[in-house]
Amino acid sequence: MDLVKKIFFTLSGIITVAILLVIVSYILINGLPFIDFEFIFSNPVDSGRSGGIFPMIISSLYLLVLTALIAVPIGVGSAIYMTQYCKSNAFVNFIRFCSQILSAIPSIIYGLFGFTFLIMFLKLDWSLFAASVVLAIMSVPTIFQVSEISINSVPGELVEASLGLGANKSQTITSVILPSAISGIFTGIILALTRAISEAAAVMYVVGSTFTVPLSIFDAGRPLPLHLYILASEGVSLDNAYATASILIIMVLIITVFSNYCLNRYQNKIEGL
């Protein structure tokens, strides 16, 4: 029986990795031949049929940073409050239930909400700021849920020892709980942000669709996923669509690898390695 379980889980892991490699390889094989210096650092020409994607890269980086600045403090702060300052009751369970519902809502619904509330009701312009607010709202539930689980997994003995040595609640949270849970919290942040930077449906109604480089967060933009969607769905240029998808995959890989590297360096520093 144990052998059957081992074979099943091994095959499941192999199949998962194989699916990932097939998808990534297919995109890169079709996209990398069309990527060069001009494609990365020039503006699109003729609605994206030629030229490059530099404004789209800048728009995506704007969205990534702005979304992180809004979503991370709210998500992690909510998890700390729920786990350290709230007692378990019906209201707290209701908040967790709402968070789960928010995680399951399709991204297009977030986009329609952003258009209706931010653009039509609040009269904001189509901009990277409005898109970042939508992506932050979409990212908070994931960050909150993963952070809450990570904080709850910290051994109670560590917390009790910190309080027993005279540390107050805030000191215990910053010096014991967060460093112990940082790996899980960081995983939740990366999951949320990599999803956010890959979203097209959530931002298409609020970000605008300009081919120029945005100079501020209040300018309209066209992030890479939206540009990719338009290139592919409208038949503008399939070659440039593959190339854009390849750049997006490479950006996600770079963000993930660099984030994990920084996290490992931080953990080794804490452990004195």
N, C-alpha and C positions, 0 to 999 in steps of 0.2 A: 504493500500500500504506500509506504514512504517512497519507494522507487517510482511509482506511478505519479505521485504528487510532484516529485523532483523533475521528472520528465515533462509533465504538464507545464509547470512554472518556467522551466528552461525554454520550452518551445514558445510559450507566450512572450517571454522576453526577446527571443530571437525574431519572432514575427513582428513585434513592435519596432525593433531596430531596423528590420528589413523594410518595413513600410516607410519609415522615415527616410532611409537611404534612397529608396526608389523615388520618392517624391522630390527630395532635394536634388538628387542626381539628374532627374529628368529636367527640372527647371534650369539648373546650372548648365547642363549640356546644351540646351537650346538658347540660353541667355548670354553666357559668357563670351561667345564669339562676337557679340555686338557691343560689348562694353569696352570703351577706351577712354582716354583722357578727355576727349571732346564730349563724349556722352555724359560723363560725370560732372564736368565743370562748365557746361554751356546751357543756354536756355532752349526750351523746345521751339521748334519751327513748324509752321503749318499744322497747328493743333496737336503736335506730338508725332507727326509722321516722320520727322527728322529732328536733328538737333539733340539736346540733352535733357537732363532732369535735375539740374542744379537747384532751381527754385523749389522743387518737390522735396529734395533732401533737406534743405534748410527748413521748410515748413514742418517736416516730420520731426526734426530735432527740436524745434520750438515746442511742438505738441508734447514731445516726450518729457522735456524739462518742466514745462508748465503743469502738465498732468501730475508729475511726481511731486511738485511743490504744493499742489492742492490736496491730492489724495493721500499721500503718505502720512502727514501729520494727523489728518482726520481718521484714517483707518487704524493706525497704530494707537493713537490717543483714545479712540473709542474702545479698542480691545483692552487697554490698560484700565480704563475706567470700569468696564464691565466685569473684569476679572478681579480687580483689587479694591474697588470702592462700592460695588453693588452687591447686595445679597440676592441670592437666587429667589425669584418670585415670578408671578404670572406676567408682570410687565417686562421683566428682563427676558423671559422666554419668548414673549411676543416680539421683542426687538430682534432676537436671534432668528425667529421665523421670518420676519420681514427682510432681514439680510439674505436669507436663503432664497426668498422669492425674487429679490432684486438681482441676485446672481443668475437666476434662470430666465430673466426677461431678455428677449432677442435684442440685439444691438440696434436694429432699425427702430424699435420703439423708443429707445433713448434718443435717437436722432430726431424723431418726430416730436418728442417732448421738448428737446432743445429748441427746435424751430418754433413750436407753439409758445413756449414760455419765455425763452430768451430773446428771440427775434421779434415775434409778434406782440407779446405782452409787455416785456421790458424795453422793447424798441432798441435793442442792441444791434450793431451792424454785424454783417457776416464777417467773422474774424477768427483768428487763431485762438484768441481768448475765449470766445464762445464755444469753440470746439473743445478746448481744454477743459472747460467746466463740464461739458457733457461726458467726456472721457473720464474725468475724475469721479463723477457720480457713478459711472459704470464700474470703475476700478475699486472704489471704497469697499464694497461688500467682500470682494476676494481678499483684499489686504486685511480687513477686519476679521474674517473667519479664520484665516490661516494664522494671524497673529494671536488670536484668542486661544487657539489650540496649542500654539507654541508656548505661550505664557503659562497656560494651565499644566503643561507637561514639566515645568520646572519643579524639581523635588521640593516638597514642603519643608524638609529638614534644612535646606539652604536658607529659606525665608525665615524660619524660626531662629536659626543660628544668628542671622544678621540682626533681627530684632532683639535677640537676647544679649548681643554685644553692645546694645545701646543705639543702634541706628534707627532713625525714624522711618516712616512709611515711604516718603519720597526718596530717601537715601537708599533704602532697600530696593526700590524699583529701579533706580538708575545704576546702582552698583552691583546688584545681584541678579535681579529678575531679567532685565533687558539683555545684559551680556550672556546670560545662560540661554535665552530664547532667540538670540540674534540670528542664528542660522535659519530657523523656521520662518521668522519674520521676514528676513531677506528673501527667502524663497517665495513667499506670498507677494512681496513687492515686485519681484522680477516677473512672476506669472502675470500679475495685473498689468504691468507696464508694457511687456512684450505683446500682450493682447491689445492694449490700447494703441500701440504704434502700428498695429496691423489692421486696424479697423477702417473700413470705408463707409459702411452703412450708417454708423453712428455720427459721422461728421459731414456727410454730403449735404445736409440741409442747413448747416450752420457755419461752415468754414469758408464758403465762397469757392470760386474756381478760377483763380487767376494764374497766369503764366509768369508773373513777375516775382522777383525775390522779395519776400516780406521784410520790411525794415523794423517793424515793431510787432508786439503781440496783438495790437488792435488792427492790423492789416489783414486782408483776406489772403488765403493761401490755397495750395492744393497739395496735400500730403501724398506720399508715395502710393499707399493703397487705393486712394481715390483716383489718382492718375492711372494706375494699373487697371482699375475697373473700367474707366472710360476708354482706354486704349483697346482693351479686349472686347468689351460689350458692344462698342460702336464700330468695331472693325477698323480702327484708325491705323494701327500697325501692330501686327502680332509679334514681329521680331522685337520691337521696342517694348512690348508688353512682357515678353520673356526676360529681356534685359532688366527692366524695372523690377520684376519679381526677384531676379537674382540679386540685385542690389539690396532689396528689402530683406531677403534671407540672410545675406552677409551682414547687414546691420544688426539683425536680431542675434546672430551668432556672436558678433563682436561684443554686443552689450552683455550677453549671457556669460561669455567666457571672462570678460574683464571684471564683471561684477563678482563672479565666483572667485576670481583671483584676489580681488580686494578683500572679500570675506575671509578667505583662507589666511591671508596675511594678518588680518585683524584677530582672528581666532588664535593664530600662532603667537601673536604678540601678547594676548591675554594669558595664554598658557605658558609663556616664557620660553617658547621654542625658537 
